[in-house]
Each structure stands twice: as C-alpha cells, then as structure tokens.
Amino acid sequence: MDWRQWVFAMVWAIGCGLTARAEPAVKLGVLTDLSGVYSDATGPGSVAATRMAVEDCLAAECRGMSIDVVVADHQNKPDVALAIARGWVDTAHVDALVDMSNAAIQLAIAPFVAEKDRVALFAGGTARLSGDACQPEHIVQWMWDTYVQVGGVARRLTRPGTTWFLVTADYAFGAQFEADAKAIVGAAGGRVLGSARHPFPSTDLSSFLLQAQASGADIVALANAGADTVNAIKQAHEFGVGTGLQRLVAFYLSVLDVKGLGLAAAAGTVLTEGFYWDIDDGTRAFSQRFLARHGAMPSQIQAGLYSAVRHYLKAAAAANSADARTVIRKMHALPIADEVVRHAELRPDGRMVHDYYVFNVKQPGDSHGPWDLYTLLDTIPGDEAFRPVATGGCPRLLQ
C-alpha cells in the first residue's frame, strides 16, 4: 500500500467512525392536562419539567444530540389522547410519549405504544400499568401508582378492627384506588365499610362526605385526585367530616393542592408522596430550580417526569439509539441517579421503585414558610412500599 492508499483508507475509516458515532435524534411528546382538574399537578409544570430534563441532559450526557419537544392537551379524554398520539407517531415521528396522568388515557396509550413500537413515560397512575396492562418493552412507570399511594397511609393507620369509608371518583382511577384499599386494609386487619362514588369531575361532594361521616368509620379516605380532592377537603372541613375520633385521609394529595387549600383547611390530613421538595439537599436544589422557572414547587408528578425523561435521554445517549426496545433495555441497565429519587431501581415489570414517604399536613403555627407544609412521619423503602412483582400479575416480564 503506497501513501495515497494509506491516506484514503484512514479518511474512510475516520468517516465511518464518525458516522457510527452520530448522536440519535429524539422527539418527545408531552401529552398532558393543560386546562382540567389535573392541570396544576401536571399541565404546564409537566412541560417545564420535561424541558428541564432535556436541557440538563444536553449539557451533560446528551451533548450533541437533537432533542425536540411537542405539547398537547388530552382534555382528560382517551379518544382525544389517542388521536393526538396517533398523529404524533404517524406524521411527526415522536419517539416517546410523556405524562398522560389519567388512568383511562394510560390504559389506552399502553397498548398503542406497544403496537407502534414507541415508548411511554408515565410518572404515576393506575397500578395496572405494572400489572395486567403492563408493556415492559415499551412503557415505564415512575414515581407513584394507586397501590403505593394507598399502601403507605393504610399500613400506617390500620390496626385490627380499624374501619374505613371511601369517597371515590367514579372512573378507572378511583375504582383502582378502591380495589387497592380494600385489599391492603383487609390484609392489615381492617375493614372497608363501604364507598360513595361521585361523578368525575365534581364540585359538590357534600352528600358523599355526609354519607361517609354517617358511616361511623374510623377513617374517611378520599379516593380521588386534583380538584376533586381539593373540593372534598374544603367541604369536609365545613361539615366537620374527619374531626374528633374520625380521621380524614387523602390517597392522592399534592403539595400544590395543600398550598392552594391553605393549612387551616388541610392541617392534620395524612398522605403519601414519592417526592417532597424538602427531603434533602438534592430535592431542595432541584425544586429551587423548578420554582425559579415555573413559579411553584414541583408536584411529585412533575418531579417524576423530570427523573423519567432524564433517565430515558441518558439511555438513548448511551445506546446511541432512539429505538424503543433498545432504549428501554438500556434504561433497565443504567443506574438511576438524579436529584429527585432515592434508592431507585427499574424492575422487570416496568415499575420504578424508590423510597416513599408518609406525611402529615402541618398546623398553621408550625409552618415556617410558604412551602413548609409537611411533617415527615415515615420513610418506606421501595421494596416494601410498592406491590411486589410476584403479585402484580404482569404477563410479560422483561427478560
């Protein structure tokens, strides 16, 4: 080989090497509630969290990648959500769908992304996503689900003979809360006396709350979320539901809900969350950045989306691919490390488990700032807090 042939061979090899190392292009679709009952805990804050994850990854592991974000309002309607998702995948070439914090929408999106060979990143929702509706080669579920939201508070408060009454949103999300509550409370020796199912969404829950009060149950539990829970707590306060020997519990109550309610109305409510801004230095640092950007502290959904999107993008960069199955497998292989979650692990059923927390809403006189809202009662390790893989019923575990 003369020198000309050697130079040509080297240039060709370098060119091939550069081609092989070309960074993947990724497009994310944030499908969220921009205008409805979940818009405070998701909505614009979910968009902000997603963009933060993109920016942070582009400054580190994803340097050189092309990452685009598109946004739409699903209006809490599964048919609307599916139509948007189909258009995004078929014409806009979206690789991963993000958020979708509505159980009926989640159960519609899970088989869709499997059919289209795309990824769905959920920051919570129905426990069926890691159970009978699991699609572990295409979806992951970060932060919370109905089982862990019930389990943390129910296990702490239930003793043999403890009685519960549920005020339940009448759709898939509430029904899953109710099913999980009956199983967990029963296993702890308690008993669910009954439930009152209210329309979704609902502004007047007084008759349902009075039914719960009249049941004589030790604990009245709100098996709903968003504006429904806020309205229920306000009206429970007005009617004295959950006072005296009776306790009021919220299966899903966010820090934003409590801030909006005010401590006078929400004080004493027991709840579980997978994230709170004031857990440690990492959560405080992330939350202050989010506050500066969005004007409010992050909900656990918004924090969870940041963590899920950041880990997804790290995996895409490490795998040098946007292929759904390739990136999901790399997400399972990489350690999960960020400012949001602690002791996190992605299981074969697509459920990410991590430390979980039980809180009590502070009395007004105990708060030392506008976002100082919770007292930490308990930290539950992920392998204790979340439903075990063996009892989840996922028919196709990732091998």
C-alpha positions as CSV (number, residue, x, y, z in Angstrom):
1,M,0.0,0.0,0.0
2,D,1.5,3.4,-1.0
3,W,1.0,6.6,1.0
4,R,-2.0,7.7,-1.1
5,Q,-3.8,4.4,-0.5
6,W,-3.0,4.7,3.2
7,V,-4.4,8.2,3.5
8,F,-7.5,7.2,1.6
9,A,-8.0,4.2,4.0
10,M,-7.5,6.4,7.1
11,V,-10.0,9.1,5.8
12,W,-12.5,6.4,5.0
13,A,-12.1,4.7,8.5
14,I,-12.5,8.1,10.3
15,G,-15.6,8.9,8.2
16,C,-17.1,5.6,9.0
17,G,-16.3,6.1,12.7
18,L,-17.9,9.5,12.8
19,T,-21.0,8.0,11.1
20,A,-21.2,5.2,13.6
21,R,-21.0,7.6,16.5
22,A,-23.6,10.1,15.2
23,E,-25.9,11.0,18.0
24,P,-29.5,9.9,17.8
25,A,-32.3,12.4,17.2
26,V,-35.2,12.1,19.8
27,K,-38.6,13.7,19.8
28,L,-40.7,13.8,22.9
29,G,-44.5,14.4,23.0
30,V,-45.8,15.8,26.3
31,L,-49.5,14.7,26.4
32,T,-50.9,16.4,29.5
33,D,-53.9,18.2,31.1
34,L,-53.4,21.8,30.3
35,S,-56.8,23.0,31.3
36,G,-58.7,20.5,33.5
37,V,-58.8,19.1,37.1
38,Y,-55.2,17.8,36.9
39,S,-53.6,20.8,35.3
40,D,-51.9,22.2,38.5
41,A,-50.2,18.9,39.3
42,T,-49.4,18.1,35.6
43,G,-50.0,20.6,32.8
44,P,-47.6,23.5,32.2
45,G,-45.4,22.1,35.1
46,S,-45.0,18.8,33.3
47,V,-43.9,20.7,30.2
48,A,-41.4,22.7,32.3
49,A,-40.1,19.6,34.0
50,T,-39.6,17.8,30.6
51,R,-37.8,20.8,29.2
52,M,-35.5,21.0,32.3
53,A,-34.6,17.3,31.8
54,V,-33.8,17.9,28.1
55,E,-31.6,21.0,28.9
56,D,-29.8,19.2,31.7
57,C,-29.1,16.2,29.6
58,L,-27.9,18.3,26.6
59,A,-25.4,19.9,28.9
60,A,-24.1,16.5,30.0
61,E,-24.7,13.0,28.7
62,C,-26.7,14.1,25.7
63,R,-24.3,16.7,24.3
64,G,-24.6,16.8,20.5
65,M,-28.0,15.1,20.4
66,S,-31.0,16.7,18.7
67,I,-34.0,16.6,21.1
68,D,-37.4,18.2,20.2
69,V,-40.4,18.5,22.5
70,V,-44.0,18.9,21.3
71,V,-47.0,19.5,23.6
72,A,-50.8,18.9,23.5
73,D,-53.8,18.9,25.9
74,H,-55.5,15.5,26.2
75,Q,-58.6,17.1,27.9
76,N,-58.9,14.0,30.1
77,K,-60.5,12.2,27.1
78,P,-59.0,8.9,26.0
79,D,-60.2,9.3,22.4
80,V,-58.7,12.8,22.1
81,A,-55.4,11.5,23.6
82,L,-55.2,8.5,21.2
83,A,-55.9,10.8,18.2
84,I,-53.1,13.1,19.2
85,A,-50.7,10.3,19.9
86,R,-51.5,8.6,16.6
87,G,-50.9,11.8,14.7
88,W,-47.6,12.4,16.6
89,V,-46.3,8.9,15.9
90,D,-47.5,8.6,12.3
91,T,-46.7,12.0,10.9
92,A,-44.4,13.9,13.5
93,H,-42.3,10.8,14.3
94,V,-42.5,11.2,18.0
95,D,-40.3,8.6,19.8
96,A,-41.7,8.8,23.4
97,L,-45.0,10.0,24.9
98,V,-44.7,11.7,28.3
99,D,-47.1,12.3,31.2
100,M,-50.7,11.2,30.4
101,S,-51.8,11.4,34.0
102,N,-55.3,10.0,33.7
103,A,-55.9,6.3,34.3
104,A,-58.3,5.8,31.3
105,I,-55.9,7.5,29.0
106,Q,-53.0,5.4,30.3
107,L,-54.8,2.2,29.7
108,A,-55.5,3.3,26.1
109,I,-51.9,4.5,25.5
110,A,-50.1,1.4,26.8
111,P,-51.2,-1.0,24.0
112,F,-50.9,1.8,21.5
113,V,-47.2,2.4,22.1
114,A,-46.6,-1.4,22.0
115,E,-48.4,-1.6,18.6
116,K,-46.4,1.4,17.3
117,D,-43.1,0.3,18.9
118,R,-42.7,3.6,20.8
119,V,-42.1,4.5,24.5
120,A,-44.5,5.8,27.1
121,L,-43.1,7.5,30.2
122,F,-45.7,7.6,33.0
123,A,-45.0,9.5,36.2
124,G,-47.7,7.7,38.1
125,G,-51.3,6.4,37.7
126,T,-53.1,3.1,37.9
127,A,-51.1,0.1,39.2
128,R,-52.5,-1.9,36.3
129,L,-49.6,-0.5,34.2
130,S,-47.3,-2.9,36.1
131,G,-50.0,-5.5,36.4
132,D,-52.4,-6.9,33.8
133,A,-51.9,-3.9,31.5
134,C,-48.1,-3.9,31.6
135,Q,-46.0,-3.5,28.4
136,P,-42.4,-3.6,29.9
137,E,-40.7,-3.4,26.5
138,H,-42.4,-0.1,25.8
139,I,-43.5,1.6,29.0
140,V,-42.1,2.6,32.3
141,Q,-44.0,3.9,35.4
142,W,-42.0,6.3,37.5
143,M,-42.8,7.9,40.9
144,W,-46.2,6.6,42.1
145,D,-49.2,4.4,41.4
146,T,-52.5,3.7,43.1
147,Y,-51.2,0.8,45.1
148,V,-48.3,2.7,46.8
149,Q,-50.5,5.8,47.4
150,V,-52.9,3.6,49.4
151,G,-50.4,1.4,50.9
152,G,-48.2,3.9,52.7
153,V,-51.0,5.6,54.6
154,A,-53.2,2.5,55.0
155,R,-50.5,0.4,56.6
156,R,-49.6,3.2,59.0
157,L,-53.1,3.8,60.2
158,T,-54.8,0.4,60.0
159,R,-54.9,-1.9,63.1
160,P,-57.1,-5.0,63.6
161,G,-60.6,-3.7,63.6
162,T,-60.0,-0.3,62.1
163,T,-62.9,0.8,59.8
164,W,-62.7,2.8,56.6
165,F,-65.2,4.5,54.3
166,L,-64.1,5.7,50.8
167,V,-65.3,8.7,48.8
168,T,-64.4,7.5,45.3
169,A,-64.1,9.2,41.9
170,D,-66.4,7.2,39.6
171,Y,-63.9,6.2,36.8
172,A,-61.0,3.9,36.3
173,F,-58.6,5.8,38.6
174,G,-61.0,5.8,41.6
175,A,-62.0,2.2,41.0
176,Q,-58.4,1.1,41.2
177,F,-57.9,3.1,44.4
178,E,-60.9,1.4,45.9
179,A,-59.7,-2.1,44.9
180,D,-56.2,-1.5,46.3
181,A,-57.6,0.0,49.5
182,K,-59.9,-3.0,50.2
183,A,-57.0,-5.4,49.6
184,I,-54.4,-3.5,51.7
185,V,-56.8,-2.5,54.6
186,G,-58.1,-6.1,54.7
187,A,-54.6,-7.6,54.8
188,A,-53.8,-5.3,57.8
189,G,-56.8,-6.5,59.7
190,G,-59.1,-3.5,58.9
191,R,-62.4,-3.3,57.1
192,V,-63.8,-1.1,54.4
193,L,-67.4,-0.4,55.4
194,G,-68.4,1.0,52.1
195,S,-67.9,3.7,49.5
196,A,-69.7,6.6,47.9
197,R,-68.9,7.1,44.3
198,H,-69.1,10.7,42.9
199,P,-69.1,11.9,39.3
200,F,-65.7,12.9,37.7
201,P,-65.1,15.8,37.9
202,S,-67.3,17.1,40.7
203,T,-67.7,20.4,42.5
204,D,-70.2,19.4,45.1
205,L,-69.2,16.4,47.2
206,S,-71.2,17.3,50.3
207,S,-73.7,14.4,50.1
208,F,-71.0,11.8,49.6
209,L,-69.0,13.2,52.5
210,L,-72.0,13.2,54.8
211,Q,-72.6,9.6,53.9
212,A,-69.0,8.8,54.9
213,Q,-69.5,10.7,58.2
214,A,-72.7,8.9,59.0
215,S,-71.0,5.5,58.4
216,G,-69.2,5.9,61.7
217,A,-65.9,4.7,60.1
218,D,-62.7,5.5,61.9
219,I,-61.1,6.8,58.7
220,V,-62.7,8.6,55.8
221,A,-60.5,8.2,52.7
222,L,-60.7,10.4,49.6
223,A,-60.1,8.0,46.6
224,N,-59.8,10.8,44.0
225,A,-57.3,13.5,43.0
226,G,-56.8,17.0,41.8
227,A,-59.6,19.5,42.1
228,D,-61.9,16.7,43.3
229,T,-59.7,16.1,46.3
230,V,-59.4,19.9,47.0
231,N,-63.1,20.4,46.8
232,A,-63.7,17.3,49.1
233,I,-61.2,18.6,51.8
234,K,-62.8,22.1,51.7
235,Q,-66.3,20.7,52.2
236,A,-65.2,18.1,54.7
237,H,-63.7,21.0,56.8
238,E,-67.1,22.9,56.5
239,F,-69.1,19.8,57.6
240,G,-66.7,18.6,60.3
241,V,-66.0,15.4,58.5
242,G,-62.8,13.7,59.8
243,T,-62.9,15.6,63.1
244,G,-62.9,14.2,66.6
245,L,-62.2,10.4,66.6
246,Q,-62.7,10.2,62.8
247,R,-59.6,10.9,60.6
248,L,-59.5,12.3,57.1
249,V,-57.0,10.7,54.6
250,A,-56.2,11.6,51.0
251,F,-54.9,8.8,48.8
252,Y,-53.6,11.5,46.4
253,L,-52.9,15.0,47.5
254,S,-50.1,17.1,46.1
255,V,-48.1,19.8,47.7
256,L,-49.7,22.2,45.2
257,D,-53.2,21.1,46.4
258,V,-52.2,21.8,50.0
259,K,-50.7,25.2,49.1
260,G,-54.0,26.1,47.4
261,L,-56.2,24.8,50.2
262,G,-54.2,26.6,52.9
263,L,-53.1,24.9,56.1
264,A,-56.2,25.9,58.1
265,A,-58.3,23.7,55.9
266,A,-55.8,20.9,55.2
267,A,-54.0,20.6,58.6
268,G,-53.8,17.1,60.0
269,T,-54.5,15.3,56.7
270,V,-52.4,12.2,56.4
271,L,-51.0,11.5,52.9
272,T,-48.2,9.7,51.0
273,E,-46.0,11.1,48.3
274,G,-43.0,9.9,46.4
275,F,-41.4,13.3,46.4
276,Y,-41.4,16.5,48.5
277,W,-39.2,19.5,47.9
278,D,-37.7,19.5,51.4
279,I,-36.4,15.9,51.8
280,D,-32.7,16.5,51.3
281,D,-30.1,18.8,49.6
282,G,-30.8,17.2,46.2
283,T,-34.6,17.6,46.3
284,R,-34.2,21.2,47.6
285,A,-31.7,22.1,44.8
286,F,-34.0,20.6,42.0
287,S,-37.1,22.3,43.5
288,Q,-35.5,25.7,43.7
289,R,-34.5,25.5,40.1
290,F,-38.0,24.4,39.2
291,L,-39.6,27.2,41.3
292,A,-37.4,29.8,39.6
293,R,-38.6,28.5,36.2
294,H,-42.3,27.7,36.9
295,G,-43.2,29.9,39.9
296,A,-44.3,26.9,42.1
297,M,-42.7,23.9,43.8
298,P,-43.0,20.7,41.7
299,S,-45.7,18.2,42.3
300,Q,-44.5,14.6,42.6
301,I,-45.8,14.0,39.0
302,Q,-43.7,16.9,37.7
303,A,-40.6,15.8,39.6
304,G,-41.2,12.3,38.5
305,L,-41.4,13.3,34.8
306,Y,-38.1,15.2,35.1
307,S,-36.5,12.0,36.5
308,A,-38.1,9.7,34.0
309,V,-37.3,11.9,31.0
310,R,-33.7,12.5,32.1
311,H,-33.1,8.7,32.6
312,Y,-34.7,8.0,29.2
313,L,-32.5,10.5,27.5
314,K,-29.4,9.2,29.2
315,A,-30.3,5.7,28.0
316,A,-30.8,6.9,24.4
317,A,-27.4,8.6,24.5
318,A,-25.7,5.6,26.0
319,A,-27.4,3.2,23.5
320,N,-26.8,5.7,20.6
321,S,-30.3,4.9,19.5
322,A,-33.9,6.1,19.7
323,D,-35.3,2.6,19.0
324,A,-37.9,1.9,21.7
325,R,-36.9,-1.6,22.8
326,T,-33.2,-0.7,22.7
327,V,-33.6,2.4,24.9
328,I,-35.9,0.6,27.4
329,R,-33.4,-2.1,27.9
330,K,-30.7,0.5,28.4
331,M,-32.9,2.2,31.0
332,H,-33.0,-1.1,32.9
333,A,-29.3,-1.5,32.7
334,L,-28.2,2.0,33.8
335,P,-28.3,3.1,37.4
336,I,-30.9,5.7,38.3
337,A,-29.3,8.7,39.8
338,D,-30.6,12.3,40.0
339,E,-31.8,15.0,42.4
340,V,-35.3,13.6,42.6
341,V,-35.4,9.9,43.7
342,R,-33.6,7.9,46.2
343,H,-32.5,4.2,46.1
344,A,-34.3,3.8,42.8
345,E,-34.5,0.6,40.7
346,L,-36.4,-0.2,37.5
347,R,-38.0,-3.6,37.8
348,P,-38.7,-6.1,35.0
349,D,-42.4,-5.2,35.1
350,G,-41.6,-1.6,34.1
351,R,-42.3,-0.2,37.7
352,M,-39.6,2.0,39.1
353,V,-39.4,1.6,42.9
354,H,-37.8,4.0,45.3
355,D,-38.0,5.4,48.8
356,Y,-41.6,6.6,49.6
357,Y,-42.8,8.9,52.3
358,V,-45.8,9.4,54.7
359,F,-46.6,12.9,55.7
360,N,-48.9,14.9,58.0
361,V,-50.0,18.3,56.8
362,K,-48.7,20.9,59.3
363,Q,-50.8,23.1,61.6
364,P,-50.6,26.8,60.5
365,G,-48.5,27.7,63.6
366,D,-45.9,25.1,62.8
367,S,-45.1,26.3,59.3
368,H,-42.0,28.5,58.7
369,G,-42.5,29.5,55.1
370,P,-45.0,29.5,52.2
371,W,-43.9,25.9,51.1
372,D,-43.2,24.5,54.5
373,L,-46.3,22.3,54.5
374,Y,-45.5,18.7,55.6
375,T,-44.1,16.9,58.6
376,L,-42.4,13.6,57.6
377,L,-43.8,10.7,59.5
378,D,-42.1,7.8,57.8
379,T,-39.8,6.7,55.0
380,I,-40.6,3.4,53.4
381,P,-38.0,1.6,51.3
382,G,-39.2,0.9,47.8
383,D,-39.2,-2.9,48.1
384,E,-41.6,-2.5,51.0
385,A,-43.7,0.3,49.6
386,F,-44.6,-0.9,46.2
387,R,-46.6,-4.0,45.2
388,P,-44.3,-7.0,44.7
389,V,-43.6,-8.2,41.1
390,A,-44.8,-11.6,42.0
391,T,-48.3,-10.4,43.0
392,G,-48.7,-7.8,40.3
393,G,-49.9,-10.1,37.5
394,C,-47.7,-8.7,34.7
395,P,-47.9,-11.4,32.0
396,R,-44.8,-10.4,30.1
397,L,-41.9,-9.5,32.4
398,L,-38.8,-8.0,30.7
399,Q,-36.2,-10.8,30.5
